Amino acid sequence: MNETLLNITYKAIDDKRGEDIVALNMQGISLLADYFIIAEGSSERQVQAIAREIKEKAEEAGYSVRKLEGFDTARWILVDMGDVVAHIFHKDERAYYNLERLWGDAPQLDAPQMDNE
């Protein structure tokens, strides 16, 4: 089930041309979620479009979005769907927060592996 939501999220980001998509397996590392997915957009409008697409596709598939934070400023939008949390950054902000380094213990999943689950 978590992998299905992860795939829906990945595809929604990809459909809106999100860049540098990274999925982290947070199981056993964080109590917040099983997976984090991190991506970036090149403008505020694109960051908002990615977040909106994630929300719409998750809800269409029967998942609920618990929280959507940062939408108005669109510098870092967090889409909390419970088991999967998406972090959508404006490209200028991503390097500053560097979540991949912060959660360096988490194994990264690659896109082909996710698409086949």
C-alpha positions in Angstrom: 0.0 0.0 0.0 2.8 2.5 0.9 4.6 1.6 -2.3 1.4 2.3 -4.3 1.1 5.8 -2.8 4.8 6.3 -3.4 4.4 5.4 -7.1 1.4 7.7 -7.4 3.4 10.6 -5.8 6.4 9.9 -8.0 4.3 9.9 -11.2 2.5 13.1 -10.2 5.8 14.9 -9.7 7.1 13.5 -13.0 3.9 14.5 -14.9 4.4 18.1 -13.8 8.1 17.9 -14.8 9.5 18.0 -11.3 13.2 17.6 -11.3 15.8 15.7 -9.3 13.3 13.3 -7.7 14.7 11.4 -4.8 12.7 8.8 -2.7 14.0 7.8 0.7 13.0 4.7 2.5 12.4 6.0 6.1 11.2 2.7 7.6 13.0 2.1 10.8 14.6 5.6 10.6 11.8 8.0 11.2 8.4 7.7 12.9 7.0 10.4 10.7 6.5 8.4 7.5 7.7 5.2 5.7 8.8 7.2 2.7 10.0 10.7 1.9 10.0 11.9 -1.6 11.9 15.0 -2.5 11.8 17.0 -5.7 12.1 20.5 -7.0 10.5 22.9 -9.4 12.1 25.9 -11.2 9.4 28.5 -10.2 6.8 29.1 -7.6 4.0 28.2 -10.1 5.6 24.9 -10.9 6.2 24.0 -7.3 2.5 24.7 -6.6 1.4 22.7 -9.7 3.4 19.7 -8.5 1.9 19.9 -5.0 -1.6 20.3 -6.4 -1.1 17.3 -8.7 0.2 15.1 -5.9 -2.9 16.0 -3.8 -5.3 15.4 -6.6 -3.8 12.1 -7.7 -3.5 10.8 -4.1 -7.2 11.7 -3.4 -8.4 10.2 -6.7 -6.7 6.9 -5.6 -8.5 7.0 -2.2 -5.7 8.4 0.0 -6.2 11.4 2.2 -3.8 14.4 2.4 -3.4 15.1 6.1 -1.5 18.3 5.7 -0.4 20.7 2.9 2.0 23.3 4.2 3.9 26.1 2.5 1.6 26.3 -0.6 1.2 30.1 -0.6 4.9 30.9 -0.5 5.8 27.9 -2.7 9.5 27.8 -1.6 9.1 24.4 0.2 5.7 22.7 0.1 5.2 19.7 2.3 2.4 17.2 1.3 1.8 14.8 4.2 -0.2 11.7 3.2 0.7 9.7 6.3 2.9 6.9 5.1 4.4 9.1 2.4 5.5 12.7 2.8 6.5 14.7 -0.3 8.8 17.7 0.0 8.6 19.9 -3.1 11.2 22.6 -3.1 11.9 25.7 -5.2 15.2 24.9 -6.8 16.8 27.8 -5.0 15.8 26.4 -1.6 16.6 22.7 -2.0 20.4 22.9 -1.5 20.0 25.1 1.5 17.9 22.5 3.4 19.6 19.5 1.9 17.2 16.9 3.3 19.1 14.1 1.5 22.1 14.8 3.7 20.0 15.3 6.8 18.4 11.9 6.3 21.7 10.3 5.0 21.0 7.0 6.8 17.9 6.4 4.7 18.4 4.2 1.6 17.5 5.9 -1.7 15.1 4.2 -4.0 15.6 4.6 -7.7 12.8 5.4 -10.1 12.7 2.1 -12.1 12.6 0.1 -8.8 9.7 2.2 -7.6 7.8 1.9 -10.9 8.0 -1.9 -10.8 6.7 -2.3 -7.2 
